[in-house]
Amino acid sequence: MRCQCGRTRTIVLDRHFRTALLCPKCDATELARPAKPEEEALTAS
């Protein structure tokens, strides 16, 4: 959960009560999503 600037992101709720990741340094916000199924399938096989 690191931002592109290198800082650790904080878990917050956005105005629609969805889980989001916020960087306190550069104010970048990204919606939290589950891991991609393709990546899990590749690591399992």
mmCIF entry with sequence, helices, sheets and N, C-alpha, C, O atoms, coordinates in Angstrom:
data_MODEL
# 
_entry.id   MODEL 
# 
_entity.id                         1 
_entity.type                       polymer 
_entity.pdbx_number_of_molecules   1 
# 
_entity_poly.entity_id                      1 
_entity_poly.type                           'polypeptide(L)' 
_entity_poly.nstd_linkage                   no 
_entity_poly.nstd_monomer                   no 
_entity_poly.pdbx_seq_one_letter_code       MRCQCGRTRTIVLDRHFRTALLCPKCDATELARPAKPEEEALTAS 
_entity_poly.pdbx_seq_one_letter_code_can   MRCQCGRTRTIVLDRHFRTALLCPKCDATELARPAKPEEEALTAS 
_entity_poly.pdbx_strand_id                 A 
# 
loop_
_entity_poly_seq.entity_id 
_entity_poly_seq.num 
_entity_poly_seq.mon_id 
_entity_poly_seq.hetero 
1 1  MET n 
1 2  ARG n 
1 3  CYS n 
1 4  GLN n 
1 5  CYS n 
1 6  GLY n 
1 7  ARG n 
1 8  THR n 
1 9  ARG n 
1 10 THR n 
1 11 ILE n 
1 12 VAL n 
1 13 LEU n 
1 14 ASP n 
1 15 ARG n 
1 16 HIS n 
1 17 PHE n 
1 18 ARG n 
1 19 THR n 
1 20 ALA n 
1 21 LEU n 
1 22 LEU n 
1 23 CYS n 
1 24 PRO n 
1 25 LYS n 
1 26 CYS n 
1 27 ASP n 
1 28 ALA n 
1 29 THR n 
1 30 GLU n 
1 31 LEU n 
1 32 ALA n 
1 33 ARG n 
1 34 PRO n 
1 35 ALA n 
1 36 LYS n 
1 37 PRO n 
1 38 GLU n 
1 39 GLU n 
1 40 GLU n 
1 41 ALA n 
1 42 LEU n 
1 43 THR n 
1 44 ALA n 
1 45 SER n 
# 
_struct_asym.id          A 
_struct_asym.entity_id   1 
# 
_struct_conf.conf_type_id            HELX_P 
_struct_conf.id                      HELX_P1 
_struct_conf.pdbx_PDB_helix_id       AA1 
_struct_conf.beg_label_comp_id       PRO 
_struct_conf.beg_label_asym_id       A 
_struct_conf.beg_label_seq_id        37 
_struct_conf.pdbx_beg_PDB_ins_code   ? 
_struct_conf.end_label_comp_id       ALA 
_struct_conf.end_label_asym_id       A 
_struct_conf.end_label_seq_id        44 
_struct_conf.pdbx_end_PDB_ins_code   ? 
_struct_conf.beg_auth_comp_id        PRO 
_struct_conf.beg_auth_asym_id        A 
_struct_conf.beg_auth_seq_id         37 
_struct_conf.end_auth_comp_id        ALA 
_struct_conf.end_auth_asym_id        A 
_struct_conf.end_auth_seq_id         44 
_struct_conf.pdbx_PDB_helix_class    1 
_struct_conf.details                 ? 
_struct_conf.pdbx_PDB_helix_length   8 
# 
_struct_conf_type.id          HELX_P 
_struct_conf_type.criteria    ? 
_struct_conf_type.reference   ? 
# 
_struct_sheet.id               AA1 
_struct_sheet.type             ? 
_struct_sheet.number_strands   3 
_struct_sheet.details          ? 
# 
loop_
_struct_sheet_order.sheet_id 
_struct_sheet_order.range_id_1 
_struct_sheet_order.range_id_2 
_struct_sheet_order.offset 
_struct_sheet_order.sense 
AA1 1 2 ? anti-parallel 
AA1 2 3 ? anti-parallel 
# 
loop_
_struct_sheet_range.sheet_id 
_struct_sheet_range.id 
_struct_sheet_range.beg_label_comp_id 
_struct_sheet_range.beg_label_asym_id 
_struct_sheet_range.beg_label_seq_id 
_struct_sheet_range.pdbx_beg_PDB_ins_code 
_struct_sheet_range.end_label_comp_id 
_struct_sheet_range.end_label_asym_id 
_struct_sheet_range.end_label_seq_id 
_struct_sheet_range.pdbx_end_PDB_ins_code 
_struct_sheet_range.beg_auth_comp_id 
_struct_sheet_range.beg_auth_asym_id 
_struct_sheet_range.beg_auth_seq_id 
_struct_sheet_range.end_auth_comp_id 
_struct_sheet_range.end_auth_asym_id 
_struct_sheet_range.end_auth_seq_id 
AA1 1 THR A 10 ? LEU A 13 ? THR A 10 LEU A 13 
AA1 2 THR A 19 ? LEU A 22 ? THR A 19 LEU A 22 
AA1 3 THR A 29 ? LEU A 31 ? THR A 29 LEU A 31 
# 
loop_
_atom_site.group_PDB 
_atom_site.id 
_atom_site.type_symbol 
_atom_site.label_atom_id 
_atom_site.label_alt_id 
_atom_site.label_comp_id 
_atom_site.label_asym_id 
_atom_site.label_entity_id 
_atom_site.label_seq_id 
_atom_site.pdbx_PDB_ins_code 
_atom_site.Cartn_x 
_atom_site.Cartn_y 
_atom_site.Cartn_z 
_atom_site.occupancy 
_atom_site.B_iso_or_equiv 
_atom_site.pdbx_formal_charge 
_atom_site.auth_seq_id 
_atom_site.auth_comp_id 
_atom_site.auth_asym_id 
_atom_site.auth_atom_id 
_atom_site.pdbx_PDB_model_num 
ATOM 1   N N  . MET A 1 1  ? 0.826   -1.191  0.000   1.00 0.00 ? 1  MET A N  1 
ATOM 2   C CA . MET A 1 1  ? 0.000   0.000   0.000   1.00 0.00 ? 1  MET A CA 1 
ATOM 3   C C  . MET A 1 1  ? 0.870   1.254   0.000   1.00 0.00 ? 1  MET A C  1 
ATOM 4   O O  . MET A 1 1  ? 0.692   2.141   0.835   1.00 0.00 ? 1  MET A O  1 
ATOM 5   N N  . ARG A 1 2  ? 1.789   1.320   -0.921  1.00 0.00 ? 2  ARG A N  1 
ATOM 6   C CA . ARG A 1 2  ? 2.634   2.496   -1.037  1.00 0.00 ? 2  ARG A CA 1 
ATOM 7   C C  . ARG A 1 2  ? 2.200   3.334   -2.230  1.00 0.00 ? 2  ARG A C  1 
ATOM 8   O O  . ARG A 1 2  ? 1.754   2.815   -3.253  1.00 0.00 ? 2  ARG A O  1 
ATOM 9   N N  . CYS A 1 3  ? 2.343   4.634   -2.072  1.00 0.00 ? 3  CYS A N  1 
ATOM 10  C CA . CYS A 1 3  ? 2.036   5.578   -3.144  1.00 0.00 ? 3  CYS A CA 1 
ATOM 11  C C  . CYS A 1 3  ? 3.232   5.655   -4.088  1.00 0.00 ? 3  CYS A C  1 
ATOM 12  O O  . CYS A 1 3  ? 4.302   5.133   -3.776  1.00 0.00 ? 3  CYS A O  1 
ATOM 13  N N  . GLN A 1 4  ? 3.059   6.294   -5.224  1.00 0.00 ? 4  GLN A N  1 
ATOM 14  C CA . GLN A 1 4  ? 4.164   6.466   -6.168  1.00 0.00 ? 4  GLN A CA 1 
ATOM 15  C C  . GLN A 1 4  ? 5.247   7.361   -5.589  1.00 0.00 ? 4  GLN A C  1 
ATOM 16  O O  . GLN A 1 4  ? 6.404   7.279   -6.002  1.00 0.00 ? 4  GLN A O  1 
ATOM 17  N N  . CYS A 1 5  ? 4.885   8.220   -4.629  1.00 0.00 ? 5  CYS A N  1 
ATOM 18  C CA . CYS A 1 5  ? 5.893   9.094   -4.025  1.00 0.00 ? 5  CYS A CA 1 
ATOM 19  C C  . CYS A 1 5  ? 6.690   8.368   -2.942  1.00 0.00 ? 5  CYS A C  1 
ATOM 20  O O  . CYS A 1 5  ? 7.664   8.913   -2.423  1.00 0.00 ? 5  CYS A O  1 
ATOM 21  N N  . GLY A 1 6  ? 6.280   7.122   -2.592  1.00 0.00 ? 6  GLY A N  1 
ATOM 22  C CA . GLY A 1 6  ? 7.024   6.333   -1.628  1.00 0.00 ? 6  GLY A CA 1 
ATOM 23  C C  . GLY A 1 6  ? 6.425   6.289   -0.233  1.00 0.00 ? 6  GLY A C  1 
ATOM 24  O O  . GLY A 1 6  ? 6.867   5.492   0.595   1.00 0.00 ? 6  GLY A O  1 
ATOM 25  N N  . ARG A 1 7  ? 5.446   7.111   0.046   1.00 0.00 ? 7  ARG A N  1 
ATOM 26  C CA . ARG A 1 7  ? 4.823   7.124   1.371   1.00 0.00 ? 7  ARG A CA 1 
ATOM 27  C C  . ARG A 1 7  ? 3.777   6.040   1.494   1.00 0.00 ? 7  ARG A C  1 
ATOM 28  O O  . ARG A 1 7  ? 3.233   5.586   0.488   1.00 0.00 ? 7  ARG A O  1 
ATOM 29  N N  . THR A 1 8  ? 3.485   5.617   2.720   1.00 0.00 ? 8  THR A N  1 
ATOM 30  C CA . THR A 1 8  ? 2.444   4.630   2.972   1.00 0.00 ? 8  THR A CA 1 
ATOM 31  C C  . THR A 1 8  ? 1.094   5.314   2.921   1.00 0.00 ? 8  THR A C  1 
ATOM 32  O O  . THR A 1 8  ? 0.918   6.392   3.489   1.00 0.00 ? 8  THR A O  1 
ATOM 33  N N  . ARG A 1 9  ? 0.139   4.695   2.242   1.00 0.00 ? 9  ARG A N  1 
ATOM 34  C CA . ARG A 1 9  ? -1.206  5.263   2.119   1.00 0.00 ? 9  ARG A CA 1 
ATOM 35  C C  . ARG A 1 9  ? -2.033  4.935   3.350   1.00 0.00 ? 9  ARG A C  1 
ATOM 36  O O  . ARG A 1 9  ? -1.793  3.936   4.027   1.00 0.00 ? 9  ARG A O  1 
ATOM 37  N N  . THR A 1 10 ? -3.000  5.779   3.630   1.00 0.00 ? 10 THR A N  1 
ATOM 38  C CA . THR A 1 10 ? -3.919  5.615   4.746   1.00 0.00 ? 10 THR A CA 1 
ATOM 39  C C  . THR A 1 10 ? -5.271  5.167   4.210   1.00 0.00 ? 10 THR A C  1 
ATOM 40  O O  . THR A 1 10 ? -5.724  5.650   3.172   1.00 0.00 ? 10 THR A O  1 
ATOM 41  N N  . ILE A 1 11 ? -5.915  4.242   4.918   1.00 0.00 ? 11 ILE A N  1 
ATOM 42  C CA . ILE A 1 11 ? -7.237  3.766   4.515   1.00 0.00 ? 11 ILE A CA 1 
ATOM 43  C C  . ILE A 1 11 ? -8.281  4.733   5.053   1.00 0.00 ? 11 ILE A C  1 
ATOM 44  O O  . ILE A 1 11 ? -8.324  5.000   6.254   1.00 0.00 ? 11 ILE A O  1 
ATOM 45  N N  . VAL A 1 12 ? -9.128  5.261   4.161   1.00 0.00 ? 12 VAL A N  1 
ATOM 46  C CA . VAL A 1 12 ? -10.173 6.229   4.526   1.00 0.00 ? 12 VAL A CA 1 
ATOM 47  C C  . VAL A 1 12 ? -11.477 5.844   3.823   1.00 0.00 ? 12 VAL A C  1 
ATOM 48  O O  . VAL A 1 12 ? -11.489 4.964   2.963   1.00 0.00 ? 12 VAL A O  1 
ATOM 49  N N  . LEU A 1 13 ? -12.559 6.503   4.192   1.00 0.00 ? 13 LEU A N  1 
ATOM 50  C CA . LEU A 1 13 ? -13.833 6.355   3.496   1.00 0.00 ? 13 LEU A CA 1 
ATOM 51  C C  . LEU A 1 13 ? -14.069 7.603   2.664   1.00 0.00 ? 13 LEU A C  1 
ATOM 52  O O  . LEU A 1 13 ? -13.884 8.717   3.154   1.00 0.00 ? 13 LEU A O  1 
ATOM 53  N N  . ASP A 1 14 ? -14.480 7.431   1.397   1.00 0.00 ? 14 ASP A N  1 
ATOM 54  C CA . ASP A 1 14 ? -14.777 8.599   0.577   1.00 0.00 ? 14 ASP A CA 1 
ATOM 55  C C  . ASP A 1 14 ? -16.200 9.078   0.851   1.00 0.00 ? 14 ASP A C  1 
ATOM 56  O O  . ASP A 1 14 ? -16.873 8.546   1.735   1.00 0.00 ? 14 ASP A O  1 
ATOM 57  N N  . ARG A 1 15 ? -16.657 10.066  0.109   1.00 0.00 ? 15 ARG A N  1 
ATOM 58  C CA . ARG A 1 15 ? -17.972 10.661  0.408   1.00 0.00 ? 15 ARG A CA 1 
ATOM 59  C C  . ARG A 1 15 ? -19.133 9.712   0.122   1.00 0.00 ? 15 ARG A C  1 
ATOM 60  O O  . ARG A 1 15 ? -20.256 9.959   0.564   1.00 0.00 ? 15 ARG A O  1 
ATOM 61  N N  . HIS A 1 16 ? -18.872 8.620   -0.618  1.00 0.00 ? 16 HIS A N  1 
ATOM 62  C CA . HIS A 1 16 ? -19.904 7.615   -0.881  1.00 0.00 ? 16 HIS A CA 1 
ATOM 63  C C  . HIS A 1 16 ? -19.728 6.393   0.026   1.00 0.00 ? 16 HIS A C  1 
ATOM 64  O O  . HIS A 1 16 ? -20.322 5.343   -0.219  1.00 0.00 ? 16 HIS A O  1 
ATOM 65  N N  . PHE A 1 17 ? -18.912 6.535   1.071   1.00 0.00 ? 17 PHE A N  1 
ATOM 66  C CA . PHE A 1 17 ? -18.637 5.485   2.062   1.00 0.00 ? 17 PHE A CA 1 
ATOM 67  C C  . PHE A 1 17 ? -18.006 4.244   1.443   1.00 0.00 ? 17 PHE A C  1 
ATOM 68  O O  . PHE A 1 17 ? -18.278 3.120   1.863   1.00 0.00 ? 17 PHE A O  1 
ATOM 69  N N  . ARG A 1 18 ? -17.157 4.463   0.437   1.00 0.00 ? 18 ARG A N  1 
ATOM 70  C CA . ARG A 1 18 ? -16.364 3.385   -0.142  1.00 0.00 ? 18 ARG A CA 1 
ATOM 71  C C  . ARG A 1 18 ? -14.961 3.476   0.452   1.00 0.00 ? 18 ARG A C  1 
ATOM 72  O O  . ARG A 1 18 ? -14.489 4.563   0.784   1.00 0.00 ? 18 ARG A O  1 
ATOM 73  N N  . THR A 1 19 ? -14.307 2.339   0.581   1.00 0.00 ? 19 THR A N  1 
ATOM 74  C CA . THR A 1 19 ? -12.951 2.321   1.108   1.00 0.00 ? 19 THR A CA 1 
ATOM 75  C C  . THR A 1 19 ? -12.001 2.878   0.052   1.00 0.00 ? 19 THR A C  1 
ATOM 76  O O  . THR A 1 19 ? -12.045 2.469   -1.109  1.00 0.00 ? 19 THR A O  1 
ATOM 77  N N  . ALA A 1 20 ? -11.149 3.805   0.456   1.00 0.00 ? 20 ALA A N  1 
ATOM 78  C CA . ALA A 1 20 ? -10.189 4.408   -0.452  1.00 0.00 ? 20 ALA A CA 1 
ATOM 79  C C  . ALA A 1 20 ? -8.830  4.485   0.233   1.00 0.00 ? 20 ALA A C  1 
ATOM 80  O O  . ALA A 1 20 ? -8.733  4.412   1.458   1.00 0.00 ? 20 ALA A O  1 
ATOM 81  N N  . LEU A 1 21 ? -7.778  4.634   -0.579  1.00 0.00 ? 21 LEU A N  1 
ATOM 82  C CA . LEU A 1 21 ? -6.423  4.786   -0.068  1.00 0.00 ? 21 LEU A CA 1 
ATOM 83  C C  . LEU A 1 21 ? -5.990  6.220   -0.332  1.00 0.00 ? 21 LEU A C  1 
ATOM 84  O O  . LEU A 1 21 ? -6.074  6.700   -1.462  1.00 0.00 ? 21 LEU A O  1 
ATOM 85  N N  . LEU A 1 22 ? -5.527  6.907   0.714   1.00 0.00 ? 22 LEU A N  1 
ATOM 86  C CA . LEU A 1 22 ? -5.144  8.311   0.613   1.00 0.00 ? 22 LEU A CA 1 
ATOM 87  C C  . LEU A 1 22 ? -3.693  8.479   1.009   1.00 0.00 ? 22 LEU A C  1 
ATOM 88  O O  . LEU A 1 22 ? -3.266  7.960   2.041   1.00 0.00 ? 22 LEU A O  1 
ATOM 89  N N  . CYS A 1 23 ? -2.929  9.199   0.200   1.00 0.00 ? 23 CYS A N  1 
ATOM 90  C CA . CYS A 1 23 ? -1.539  9.517   0.526   1.00 0.00 ? 23 CYS A CA 1 
ATOM 91  C C  . CYS A 1 23 ? -1.521  10.871  1.223   1.00 0.00 ? 23 CYS A C  1 
ATOM 92  O O  . CYS A 1 23 ? -1.945  11.865  0.632   1.00 0.00 ? 23 CYS A O  1 
ATOM 93  N N  . PRO A 1 24 ? -1.039  10.937  2.469   1.00 0.00 ? 24 PRO A N  1 
ATOM 94  C CA . PRO A 1 24 ? -1.038  12.217  3.191   1.00 0.00 ? 24 PRO A CA 1 
ATOM 95  C C  . PRO A 1 24 ? -0.036  13.231  2.632   1.00 0.00 ? 24 PRO A C  1 
ATOM 96  O O  . PRO A 1 24 ? -0.163  14.427  2.893   1.00 0.00 ? 24 PRO A O  1 
ATOM 97  N N  . LYS A 1 25 ? 0.950   12.771  1.873   1.00 0.00 ? 25 LYS A N  1 
ATOM 98  C CA . LYS A 1 25 ? 1.970   13.688  1.343   1.00 0.00 ? 25 LYS A CA 1 
ATOM 99  C C  . LYS A 1 25 ? 1.515   14.382  0.061   1.00 0.00 ? 25 LYS A C  1 
ATOM 100 O O  . LYS A 1 25 ? 1.584   15.606  -0.047  1.00 0.00 ? 25 LYS A O  1 
ATOM 101 N N  . CYS A 1 26 ? 1.044   13.584  -0.922  1.00 0.00 ? 26 CYS A N  1 
ATOM 102 C CA . CYS A 1 26 ? 0.690   14.183  -2.218  1.00 0.00 ? 26 CYS A CA 1 
ATOM 103 C C  . CYS A 1 26 ? -0.812  14.228  -2.465  1.00 0.00 ? 26 CYS A C  1 
ATOM 104 O O  . CYS A 1 26 ? -1.234  14.638  -3.546  1.00 0.00 ? 26 CYS A O  1 
ATOM 105 N N  . ASP A 1 27 ? -1.643  13.816  -1.487  1.00 0.00 ? 27 ASP A N  1 
ATOM 106 C CA . ASP A 1 27 ? -3.106  13.840  -1.571  1.00 0.00 ? 27 ASP A CA 1 
ATOM 107 C C  . ASP A 1 27 ? -3.662  13.016  -2.728  1.00 0.00 ? 27 ASP A C  1 
ATOM 108 O O  . ASP A 1 27 ? -4.741  13.320  -3.235  1.00 0.00 ? 27 ASP A O  1 
ATOM 109 N N  . ALA A 1 28 ? -2.944  11.980  -3.153  1.00 0.00 ? 28 ALA A N  1 
ATOM 110 C CA . ALA A 1 28 ? -3.452  11.081  -4.191  1.00 0.00 ? 28 ALA A CA 1 
ATOM 111 C C  . ALA A 1 28 ? -4.451  10.126  -3.556  1.00 0.00 ? 28 ALA A C  1 
ATOM 112 O O  . ALA A 1 28 ? -4.175  9.548   -2.504  1.00 0.00 ? 28 ALA A O  1 
ATOM 113 N N  . THR A 1 29 ? -5.612  9.956   -4.186  1.00 0.00 ? 29 THR A N  1 
ATOM 114 C CA . THR A 1 29 ? -6.657  9.082   -3.678  1.00 0.00 ? 29 THR A CA 1 
ATOM 115 C C  . THR A 1 29 ? -6.931  7.991   -4.702  1.00 0.00 ? 29 THR A C  1 
ATOM 116 O O  . THR A 1 29 ? -7.010  8.259   -5.901  1.00 0.00 ? 29 THR A O  1 
ATOM 117 N N  . GLU A 1 30 ? -7.073  6.770   -4.227  1.00 0.00 ? 30 GLU A N  1 
ATOM 118 C CA . GLU A 1 30 ? -7.366  5.644   -5.102  1.00 0.00 ? 30 GLU A CA 1 
ATOM 119 C C  . GLU A 1 30 ? -8.348  4.735   -4.390  1.00 0.00 ? 30 GLU A C  1 
ATOM 120 O O  . GLU A 1 30 ? -8.182  4.456   -3.203  1.00 0.00 ? 30 GLU A O  1 
ATOM 121 N N  . LEU A 1 31 ? -9.375  4.264   -5.100  1.00 0.00 ? 31 LEU A N  1 
ATOM 122 C CA . LEU A 1 31 ? -10.329 3.336   -4.509  1.00 0.00 ? 31 LEU A CA 1 
ATOM 123 C C  . LEU A 1 31 ? -9.640  2.007   -4.234  1.00 0.00 ? 31 LEU A C  1 
ATOM 124 O O  . LEU A 1 31 ? -8.893  1.498   -5.069  1.00 0.00 ? 31 LEU A O  1 
ATOM 125 N N  . ALA A 1 32 ? -9.898  1.454   -3.058  1.00 0.00 ? 32 ALA A N  1 
ATOM 126 C CA . ALA A 1 32 ? -9.328  0.158   -2.705  1.00 0.00 ? 32 ALA A CA 1 
ATOM 127 C C  . ALA A 1 32 ? -10.089 -0.926  -3.456  1.00 0.00 ? 32 ALA A C  1 
ATOM 128 O O  . ALA A 1 32 ? -11.320 -0.941  -3.457  1.00 0.00 ? 32 ALA A O  1 
ATOM 129 N N  . ARG A 1 33 ? -9.363  -1.821  -4.088  1.00 0.00 ? 33 ARG A N  1 
ATOM 130 C CA . ARG A 1 33 ? -9.968  -2.902  -4.851  1.00 0.00 ? 33 ARG A CA 1 
ATOM 131 C C  . ARG A 1 33 ? -9.357  -4.215  -4.400  1.00 0.00 ? 33 ARG A C  1 
ATOM 132 O O  . ARG A 1 33 ? -8.223  -4.246  -3.922  1.00 0.00 ? 33 ARG A O  1 
ATOM 133 N N  . PRO A 1 34 ? -10.106 -5.298  -4.551  1.00 0.00 ? 34 PRO A N  1 
ATOM 134 C CA . PRO A 1 34 ? -9.535  -6.608  -4.234  1.00 0.00 ? 34 PRO A CA 1 
ATOM 135 C C  . PRO A 1 34 ? -8.422  -6.965  -5.221  1.00 0.00 ? 34 PRO A C  1 
ATOM 136 O O  . PRO A 1 34 ? -8.306  -6.352  -6.282  1.00 0.00 ? 34 PRO A O  1 
ATOM 137 N N  . ALA A 1 35 ? -7.619  -7.944  -4.870  1.00 0.00 ? 35 ALA A N  1 
ATOM 138 C CA . ALA A 1 35 ? -6.543  -8.382  -5.756  1.00 0.00 ? 35 ALA A CA 1 
ATOM 139 C C  . ALA A 1 35 ? -7.117  -8.861  -7.072  1.00 0.00 ? 35 ALA A C  1 
ATOM 140 O O  . ALA A 1 35 ? -8.233  -9.376  -7.124  1.00 0.00 ? 35 ALA A O  1 
ATOM 141 N N  . LYS A 1 36 ? -6.352  -8.691  -8.132  1.00 0.00 ? 36 LYS A N  1 
ATOM 142 C CA . LYS A 1 36 ? -6.812  -9.091  -9.460  1.00 0.00 ? 36 LYS A CA 1 
ATOM 143 C C  . LYS A 1 36 ? -6.836  -10.619 -9.556  1.00 0.00 ? 36 LYS A C  1 
ATOM 144 O O  . LYS A 1 36 ? -5.875  -11.275 -9.154  1.00 0.00 ? 36 LYS A O  1 
ATOM 145 N N  . PRO A 1 37 ? -7.919  -11.191 -10.081 1.00 0.00 ? 37 PRO A N  1 
ATOM 146 C CA . PRO A 1 37 ? -8.004  -12.654 -10.202 1.00 0.00 ? 37 PRO A CA 1 
ATOM 147 C C  . PRO A 1 37 ? -6.919  -13.238 -11.095 1.00 0.00 ? 37 PRO A C  1 
ATOM 148 O O  . PRO A 1 37 ? -6.476  -14.361 -10.853 1.00 0.00 ? 37 PRO A O  1 
ATOM 149 N N  . GLU A 1 38 ? -6.471  -12.507 -12.131 1.00 0.00 ? 38 GLU A N  1 
ATOM 150 C CA . GLU A 1 38 ? -5.429  -13.018 -13.024 1.00 0.00 ? 38 GLU A CA 1 
ATOM 151 C C  . GLU A 1 38 ? -4.135  -13.251 -12.258 1.00 0.00 ? 38 GLU A C  1 
ATOM 152 O O  . GLU A 1 38 ? -3.468  -14.265 -12.467 1.00 0.00 ? 38 GLU A O  1 
ATOM 153 N N  . GLU A 1 39 ? -3.769  -12.327 -11.372 1.00 0.00 ? 39 GLU A N  1 
ATOM 154 C CA . GLU A 1 39 ? -2.536  -12.473 -10.611 1.00 0.00 ? 39 GLU A CA 1 
ATOM 155 C C  . GLU A 1 39 ? -2.619  -13.657 -9.661  1.00 0.00 ? 39 GLU A C  1 
ATOM 156 O O  . GLU A 1 39 ? -1.643  -14.388 -9.491  1.00 0.00 ? 39 GLU A O  1 
ATOM 157 N N  . GLU A 1 40 ? -3.785  -13.853 -9.038  1.00 0.00 ? 40 GLU A N  1 
ATOM 158 C CA . GLU A 1 40 ? -3.954  -14.982 -8.119  1.00 0.00 ? 40 GLU A CA 1 
ATOM 159 C C  . GLU A 1 40 ? -3.885  -16.294 -8.885  1.00 0.00 ? 40 GLU A C  1 
ATOM 160 O O  . GLU A 1 40 ? -3.316  -17.260 -8.376  1.00 0.00 ? 40 GLU A O  1 
ATOM 161 N N  . ALA A 1 41 ? -4.438  -16.365 -10.082 1.00 0.00 ? 41 ALA A N  1 
ATOM 162 C CA . ALA A 1 41 ? -4.435  -17.586 -10.880 1.00 0.00 ? 41 ALA A CA 1 
ATOM 163 C C  . ALA A 1 41 ? -3.018  -17.922 -11.330 1.00 0.00 ? 41 ALA A C  1 
ATOM 164 O O  . ALA A 1 41 ? -2.632  -19.090 -11.368 1.00 0.00 ? 41 ALA A O  1 
ATOM 165 N N  . LEU A 1 42 ? -2.247  -16.894 -11.670 1.00 0.00 ? 42 LEU A N  1 
ATOM 166 C CA . LEU A 1 42 ? -0.876  -17.141 -12.114 1.00 0.00 ? 42 LEU A CA 1 
ATOM 167 C C  . LEU A 1 42 ? 0.010   -17.638 -10.974 1.00 0.00 ? 42 LEU A C  1 
ATOM 168 O O  . LEU A 1 42 ? 0.861   -18.500 -11.191 1.00 0.00 ? 42 LEU A O  1 
ATOM 169 N N  . THR A 1 43 ? -0.173  -17.119 -9.784  1.00 0.00 ? 43 THR A N  1 
ATOM 170 C CA . THR A 1 43 ? 0.663   -17.540 -8.662  1.00 0.00 ? 43 THR A CA 1 
ATOM 171 C C  . THR A 1 43 ? 0.246   -18.901 -8.138  1.00 0.00 ? 43 THR A C  1 
ATOM 172 O O  . THR A 1 43 ? 1.070   -19.603 -7.552  1.00 0.00 ? 43 THR A O  1 
ATOM 173 N N  . ALA A 1 44 ? -1.018  -19.302 -8.331  1.00 0.00 ? 44 ALA A N  1 
ATOM 174 C CA . ALA A 1 44 ? -1.501  -20.589 -7.838  1.00 0.00 ? 44 ALA A CA 1 
ATOM 175 C C  . ALA A 1 44 ? -1.043  -21.746 -8.717  1.00 0.00 ? 44 ALA A C  1 
ATOM 176 O O  . ALA A 1 44 ? -0.897  -22.870 -8.237  1.00 0.00 ? 44 ALA A O  1 
ATOM 177 N N  . SER A 1 45 ? -0.816  -21.481 -10.000 1.00 0.00 ? 45 SER A N  1 
ATOM 178 C CA . SER A 1 45 ? -0.442  -22.593 -10.892 1.00 0.00 ? 45 SER A CA 1 
ATOM 179 C C  . SER A 1 45 ? 1.048   -22.709 -11.102 1.00 0.00 ? 45 SER A C  1 
ATOM 180 O O  . SER A 1 45 ? 1.502   -23.596 -11.825 1.00 0.00 ? 45 SER A O  1 
# 
